[in-house]
Amino acid sequence: LWANIVKGYNPEKGCSCKLFAHAVTSTWNQTVYDPYINMLRGTTEAMSAAIAGVHSLEVTPFNASFAEPDEFSKRIARNVELLLKHESHFDQVVDPAGSYYIENLTQSIAAEAWKLFLELEEKGGYVAAFESGYVVERVDASAAAKDKSVAQRRITLLGANQYPNFTEVASDAVTEAAVT
């Protein structure tokens, strides 16, 4: 997808068509009630990024959604990549996502992304579409649809809307952070 977009602008050098992908684990799905579960979520997200073949990865500290990350949470975040390398041996697998399903899914995502790109081009390019409010409108609509799907349990977030722990309460650190 990226190569096709760049080729349309006739780059002077072919290396412009090579994509460099950097991923950051999500803060959207982090919980404040049981922040240690965020370690598992971040590790799973990092694993997914590694399988996808990102070039660089930033793992968000497990308490970043409600507090300034401390030395412990930063250390855990840094060690996720070591866990994936030394315990799961992700560095020794040539193509962990080489299955038909993943390739098919990737093709469908690329096709939808291409449609969105062409839509933006019809509106005068990204800057013009952003200035007109179109981009923000689309992002807001997508976020609202995702929030609704989570609320209606059409999208599963383990521990949040699927198998929630109803006895969880916010820790003192969370409630103090909310007050300040």
DODO-624486 format. One record per residue (C-alpha): residue number from 0; x, y, z; residue in three letters. Coordinates in Angstrom, 1 decimal, padded with zeros to 4 digits. Each point is the difference from the previous one (the first is absolute). Example, Ala and Ser with C-alpha at 12.3 -4.5 7.8 and 13.67 -1.06 7.14 Angstrom:
<recs>
<rec lummar="0" px="012.3" py="-004.5" pz="007.8" seti="ALA"/>
<rec lummar="1" px="001.4" py="003.4" pz="-000.7" seti="SER"/>
</recs>
This chain:
<recs>
<rec lummar="0" px="000.0" py="000.0" pz="000.0" seti="LEU"/>
<rec lummar="1" px="002.7" py="002.4" pz="001.0" seti="TRP"/>
<rec lummar="2" px="002.1" py="-000.8" pz="-003.0" seti="ALA"/>
<rec lummar="3" px="-002.9" py="000.6" pz="-002.3" seti="ASN"/>
<rec lummar="4" px="-000.8" py="003.4" pz="001.6" seti="ILE"/>
<rec lummar="5" px="003.7" py="001.1" pz="-000.2" seti="VAL"/>
<rec lummar="6" px="000.4" py="-001.2" pz="-003.6" seti="LYS"/>
<rec lummar="7" px="-002.9" py="002.3" pz="-001.0" seti="GLY"/>
<rec lummar="8" px="002.2" py="003.0" pz="000.9" seti="TYR"/>
<rec lummar="9" px="002.9" py="-001.2" pz="-002.2" seti="ASN"/>
<rec lummar="10" px="002.7" py="000.0" pz="002.7" seti="PRO"/>
<rec lummar="11" px="003.6" py="000.6" pz="-001.1" seti="GLU"/>
<rec lummar="12" px="001.2" py="-003.1" pz="001.9" seti="LYS"/>
<rec lummar="13" px="-001.7" py="-003.3" pz="000.4" seti="GLY"/>
<rec lummar="14" px="000.9" py="-000.2" pz="003.7" seti="CYS"/>
<rec lummar="15" px="-002.8" py="002.4" pz="000.7" seti="SER"/>
<rec lummar="16" px="-002.4" py="-002.8" pz="-000.7" seti="CYS"/>
<rec lummar="17" px="001.3" py="-002.0" pz="003.0" seti="LYS"/>
<rec lummar="18" px="-002.2" py="000.4" pz="003.0" seti="LEU"/>
<rec lummar="19" px="001.5" py="000.4" pz="003.5" seti="PHE"/>
<rec lummar="20" px="-002.6" py="-001.0" pz="002.5" seti="ALA"/>
<rec lummar="21" px="000.1" py="001.1" pz="003.7" seti="HIS"/>
<rec lummar="22" px="-002.6" py="-001.2" pz="002.4" seti="ALA"/>
<rec lummar="23" px="-001.1" py="001.1" pz="003.4" seti="VAL"/>
<rec lummar="24" px="-002.1" py="-002.1" pz="002.3" seti="THR"/>
<rec lummar="25" px="-003.5" py="001.3" pz="000.8" seti="SER"/>
<rec lummar="26" px="-001.1" py="002.1" pz="003.0" seti="THR"/>
<rec lummar="27" px="-003.6" py="-000.1" pz="-001.2" seti="TRP"/>
<rec lummar="28" px="-000.6" py="-003.4" pz="001.6" seti="ASN"/>
<rec lummar="29" px="002.0" py="000.4" pz="003.2" seti="GLN"/>
<rec lummar="30" px="-001.9" py="-000.5" pz="003.2" seti="THR"/>
<rec lummar="31" px="000.5" py="002.1" pz="003.1" seti="VAL"/>
<rec lummar="32" px="-001.6" py="-002.5" pz="002.3" seti="TYR"/>
<rec lummar="33" px="002.5" py="-002.8" pz="-000.4" seti="ASP"/>
<rec lummar="34" px="003.0" py="001.6" pz="-001.7" seti="PRO"/>
<rec lummar="35" px="002.1" py="-003.1" pz="000.1" seti="TYR"/>
<rec lummar="36" px="-002.3" py="-001.6" pz="-002.6" seti="ILE"/>
<rec lummar="37" px="001.3" py="002.8" pz="-002.3" seti="ASN"/>
<rec lummar="38" px="003.3" py="-001.9" pz="000.0" seti="MET"/>
<rec lummar="39" px="-001.7" py="-002.9" pz="-001.7" seti="LEU"/>
<rec lummar="40" px="-001.8" py="002.3" pz="-002.4" seti="ARG"/>
<rec lummar="41" px="003.2" py="001.8" pz="-000.9" seti="GLY"/>
<rec lummar="42" px="001.9" py="-003.2" pz="-000.5" seti="THR"/>
<rec lummar="43" px="-002.8" py="-001.4" pz="-002.3" seti="THR"/>
<rec lummar="44" px="000.0" py="003.2" pz="-002.0" seti="GLU"/>
<rec lummar="45" px="003.8" py="-000.1" pz="-000.3" seti="ALA"/>
<rec lummar="46" px="-000.2" py="-003.6" pz="-001.1" seti="MET"/>
<rec lummar="47" px="-002.5" py="001.0" pz="-002.7" seti="SER"/>
<rec lummar="48" px="002.2" py="002.8" pz="-001.2" seti="ALA"/>
<rec lummar="49" px="003.0" py="-002.3" pz="-000.1" seti="ALA"/>
<rec lummar="50" px="-002.0" py="-002.6" pz="-002.0" seti="ILE"/>
<rec lummar="51" px="-001.1" py="002.8" pz="-002.4" seti="ALA"/>
<rec lummar="52" px="003.7" py="000.8" pz="-000.6" seti="GLY"/>
<rec lummar="53" px="000.4" py="003.5" pz="001.4" seti="VAL"/>
<rec lummar="54" px="003.4" py="001.5" pz="-000.1" seti="HIS"/>
<rec lummar="55" px="-000.1" py="001.7" pz="003.4" seti="SER"/>
<rec lummar="56" px="-002.4" py="-000.3" pz="003.0" seti="LEU"/>
<rec lummar="57" px="-000.8" py="002.0" pz="003.1" seti="GLU"/>
<rec lummar="58" px="-001.7" py="-001.8" pz="002.8" seti="VAL"/>
<rec lummar="59" px="-002.0" py="002.4" pz="002.1" seti="THR"/>
<rec lummar="60" px="000.5" py="-000.4" pz="003.8" seti="PRO"/>
<rec lummar="61" px="-002.9" py="-001.8" pz="001.7" seti="PHE"/>
<rec lummar="62" px="-000.9" py="003.0" pz="002.1" seti="ASN"/>
<rec lummar="63" px="000.3" py="002.7" pz="-002.6" seti="ALA"/>
<rec lummar="64" px="-003.8" py="000.5" pz="-000.3" seti="SER"/>
<rec lummar="65" px="-000.4" py="001.3" pz="003.5" seti="PHE"/>
<rec lummar="66" px="003.4" py="001.0" pz="001.4" seti="ALA"/>
<rec lummar="67" px="003.5" py="001.2" pz="-000.9" seti="GLU"/>
<rec lummar="68" px="001.8" py="-003.3" pz="-000.8" seti="PRO"/>
<rec lummar="69" px="002.5" py="-000.9" pz="002.8" seti="ASP"/>
<rec lummar="70" px="003.3" py="-001.8" pz="-000.4" seti="GLU"/>
<rec lummar="71" px="-001.7" py="-003.4" pz="000.6" seti="PHE"/>
<rec lummar="72" px="-002.6" py="000.4" pz="-002.7" seti="SER"/>
<rec lummar="73" px="002.6" py="001.3" pz="-002.5" seti="LYS"/>
<rec lummar="74" px="002.2" py="-002.9" pz="000.7" seti="ARG"/>
<rec lummar="75" px="-002.8" py="-002.5" pz="-000.6" seti="ILE"/>
<rec lummar="76" px="-000.9" py="001.7" pz="-003.2" seti="ALA"/>
<rec lummar="77" px="003.6" py="-000.1" pz="-001.2" seti="ARG"/>
<rec lummar="78" px="000.3" py="-003.7" pz="000.9" seti="ASN"/>
<rec lummar="79" px="-003.0" py="-001.1" pz="-002.2" seti="VAL"/>
<rec lummar="80" px="002.1" py="-000.1" pz="-003.1" seti="GLU"/>
<rec lummar="81" px="002.6" py="-002.2" pz="001.9" seti="LEU"/>
<rec lummar="82" px="-002.7" py="-002.4" pz="001.0" seti="LEU"/>
<rec lummar="83" px="-001.3" py="-000.3" pz="-003.5" seti="LEU"/>
<rec lummar="84" px="003.6" py="-000.5" pz="-001.3" seti="LYS"/>
<rec lummar="85" px="001.5" py="-002.3" pz="002.6" seti="HIS"/>
<rec lummar="86" px="-003.1" py="-001.9" pz="001.3" seti="GLU"/>
<rec lummar="87" px="-002.2" py="-000.1" pz="-003.1" seti="SER"/>
<rec lummar="88" px="002.9" py="000.0" pz="-002.5" seti="HIS"/>
<rec lummar="89" px="-001.7" py="002.5" pz="-002.3" seti="PHE"/>
<rec lummar="90" px="003.4" py="001.0" pz="-001.4" seti="ASP"/>
<rec lummar="91" px="000.4" py="-003.5" pz="-001.5" seti="GLN"/>
<rec lummar="92" px="-003.2" py="-000.2" pz="-001.9" seti="VAL"/>
<rec lummar="93" px="000.3" py="001.1" pz="-003.6" seti="VAL"/>
<rec lummar="94" px="-003.7" py="000.7" pz="-000.7" seti="ASP"/>
<rec lummar="95" px="-002.3" py="-000.6" pz="002.9" seti="PRO"/>
<rec lummar="96" px="-003.0" py="001.5" pz="-001.7" seti="ALA"/>
<rec lummar="97" px="000.4" py="-001.9" pz="-003.3" seti="GLY"/>
<rec lummar="98" px="-003.3" py="-001.7" pz="000.2" seti="SER"/>
<rec lummar="99" px="-002.7" py="000.3" pz="-002.6" seti="TYR"/>
<rec lummar="100" px="-002.4" py="001.6" pz="002.4" seti="TYR"/>
<rec lummar="101" px="002.4" py="002.8" pz="001.0" seti="ILE"/>
<rec lummar="102" px="001.0" py="000.6" pz="-003.6" seti="GLU"/>
<rec lummar="103" px="-003.7" py="000.2" pz="-001.0" seti="ASN"/>
<rec lummar="104" px="-000.8" py="002.4" pz="002.9" seti="LEU"/>
<rec lummar="105" px="003.0" py="002.2" pz="-000.9" seti="THR"/>
<rec lummar="106" px="-001.2" py="000.2" pz="-003.6" seti="GLN"/>
<rec lummar="107" px="-003.6" py="001.0" pz="001.1" seti="SER"/>
<rec lummar="108" px="001.4" py="002.7" pz="002.3" seti="ILE"/>
<rec lummar="109" px="002.3" py="001.3" pz="-002.7" seti="ALA"/>
<rec lummar="110" px="-003.0" py="000.2" pz="-002.4" seti="ALA"/>
<rec lummar="111" px="-002.1" py="002.0" pz="002.5" seti="GLU"/>
<rec lummar="112" px="003.0" py="002.3" pz="000.7" seti="ALA"/>
<rec lummar="113" px="000.4" py="000.6" pz="-003.7" seti="TRP"/>
<rec lummar="114" px="-003.6" py="001.0" pz="-000.3" seti="LYS"/>
<rec lummar="115" px="000.4" py="002.4" pz="002.9" seti="LEU"/>
<rec lummar="116" px="003.1" py="001.4" pz="-001.7" seti="PHE"/>
<rec lummar="117" px="-001.8" py="000.6" pz="-003.2" seti="LEU"/>
<rec lummar="118" px="-002.9" py="001.6" pz="001.9" seti="GLU"/>
<rec lummar="119" px="002.4" py="002.5" pz="001.6" seti="LEU"/>
<rec lummar="120" px="001.6" py="000.7" pz="-003.4" seti="GLU"/>
<rec lummar="121" px="-003.4" py="000.8" pz="-001.4" seti="GLU"/>
<rec lummar="122" px="-000.5" py="002.6" pz="002.8" seti="LYS"/>
<rec lummar="123" px="003.3" py="001.8" pz="-001.0" seti="GLY"/>
<rec lummar="124" px="002.4" py="-002.1" pz="002.1" seti="GLY"/>
<rec lummar="125" px="000.5" py="-000.6" pz="003.7" seti="TYR"/>
<rec lummar="126" px="000.6" py="003.6" pz="001.0" seti="VAL"/>
<rec lummar="127" px="-003.1" py="001.3" pz="-001.8" seti="ALA"/>
<rec lummar="128" px="-002.1" py="-002.9" pz="001.4" seti="ALA"/>
<rec lummar="129" px="001.3" py="000.7" pz="003.5" seti="PHE"/>
<rec lummar="130" px="-000.7" py="003.7" pz="-000.2" seti="GLU"/>
<rec lummar="131" px="-003.5" py="-000.6" pz="-001.1" seti="SER"/>
<rec lummar="132" px="-000.6" py="-002.2" pz="003.0" seti="GLY"/>
<rec lummar="133" px="-000.5" py="-003.2" pz="-002.0" seti="TYR"/>
<rec lummar="134" px="002.9" py="-001.9" pz="001.6" seti="VAL"/>
<rec lummar="135" px="-001.1" py="000.9" pz="003.5" seti="VAL"/>
<rec lummar="136" px="-003.6" py="-000.9" pz="-000.8" seti="GLU"/>
<rec lummar="137" px="001.1" py="-003.5" pz="-001.4" seti="ARG"/>
<rec lummar="138" px="002.3" py="-000.7" pz="003.0" seti="VAL"/>
<rec lummar="139" px="-002.7" py="001.1" pz="002.5" seti="ASP"/>
<rec lummar="140" px="-002.6" py="-002.2" pz="-001.8" seti="ALA"/>
<rec lummar="141" px="002.4" py="-003.0" pz="000.1" seti="SER"/>
<rec lummar="142" px="000.7" py="000.5" pz="003.7" seti="ALA"/>
<rec lummar="143" px="-003.7" py="000.3" pz="000.8" seti="ALA"/>
<rec lummar="144" px="-000.7" py="-003.2" pz="-001.9" seti="ALA"/>
<rec lummar="145" px="002.8" py="-001.8" pz="001.8" seti="LYS"/>
<rec lummar="146" px="-001.2" py="001.3" pz="003.4" seti="ASP"/>
<rec lummar="147" px="-003.5" py="-001.2" pz="-000.8" seti="LYS"/>
<rec lummar="148" px="001.2" py="-003.4" pz="-001.1" seti="SER"/>
<rec lummar="149" px="001.9" py="-000.4" pz="003.3" seti="VAL"/>
<rec lummar="150" px="-003.0" py="001.2" pz="002.0" seti="ALA"/>
<rec lummar="151" px="-002.3" py="-002.5" pz="-001.8" seti="GLN"/>
<rec lummar="152" px="002.6" py="-002.8" pz="000.3" seti="ARG"/>
<rec lummar="153" px="000.4" py="-000.4" pz="-003.7" seti="ARG"/>
<rec lummar="154" px="003.7" py="000.7" pz="000.5" seti="ILE"/>
<rec lummar="155" px="001.5" py="-001.9" pz="002.9" seti="THR"/>
<rec lummar="156" px="002.5" py="001.5" pz="002.5" seti="LEU"/>
<rec lummar="157" px="000.9" py="-002.7" pz="002.4" seti="LEU"/>
<rec lummar="158" px="-000.3" py="001.2" pz="003.5" seti="GLY"/>
<rec lummar="159" px="-002.0" py="003.1" pz="-001.0" seti="ALA"/>
<rec lummar="160" px="-003.2" py="-001.0" pz="-001.7" seti="ASN"/>
<rec lummar="161" px="000.7" py="-003.8" pz="-000.1" seti="GLN"/>
<rec lummar="162" px="000.7" py="-001.7" pz="003.4" seti="TYR"/>
<rec lummar="163" px="000.3" py="003.3" pz="002.0" seti="PRO"/>
<rec lummar="164" px="001.1" py="-000.2" pz="003.6" seti="ASN"/>
<rec lummar="165" px="-002.9" py="001.8" pz="001.7" seti="PHE"/>
<rec lummar="166" px="002.0" py="000.0" pz="003.3" seti="THR"/>
<rec lummar="167" px="002.7" py="002.3" pz="-001.4" seti="GLU"/>
<rec lummar="168" px="000.4" py="003.4" pz="001.5" seti="VAL"/>
<rec lummar="169" px="002.3" py="002.8" pz="-001.0" seti="ALA"/>
<rec lummar="170" px="003.3" py="000.0" pz="001.9" seti="SER"/>
<rec lummar="171" px="001.0" py="003.0" pz="002.2" seti="ASP"/>
<rec lummar="172" px="002.4" py="001.1" pz="-002.7" seti="ALA"/>
<rec lummar="173" px="-002.8" py="000.2" pz="-002.6" seti="VAL"/>
<rec lummar="174" px="-002.4" py="001.9" pz="002.2" seti="THR"/>
<rec lummar="175" px="002.8" py="002.4" pz="001.1" seti="GLU"/>
<rec lummar="176" px="000.9" py="000.6" pz="-003.6" seti="ALA"/>
<rec lummar="177" px="-003.6" py="000.7" pz="-000.9" seti="ALA"/>
<rec lummar="178" px="-000.2" py="002.7" pz="002.8" seti="VAL"/>
<rec lummar="179" px="003.2" py="001.8" pz="-001.0" seti="THR"/>
</recs>
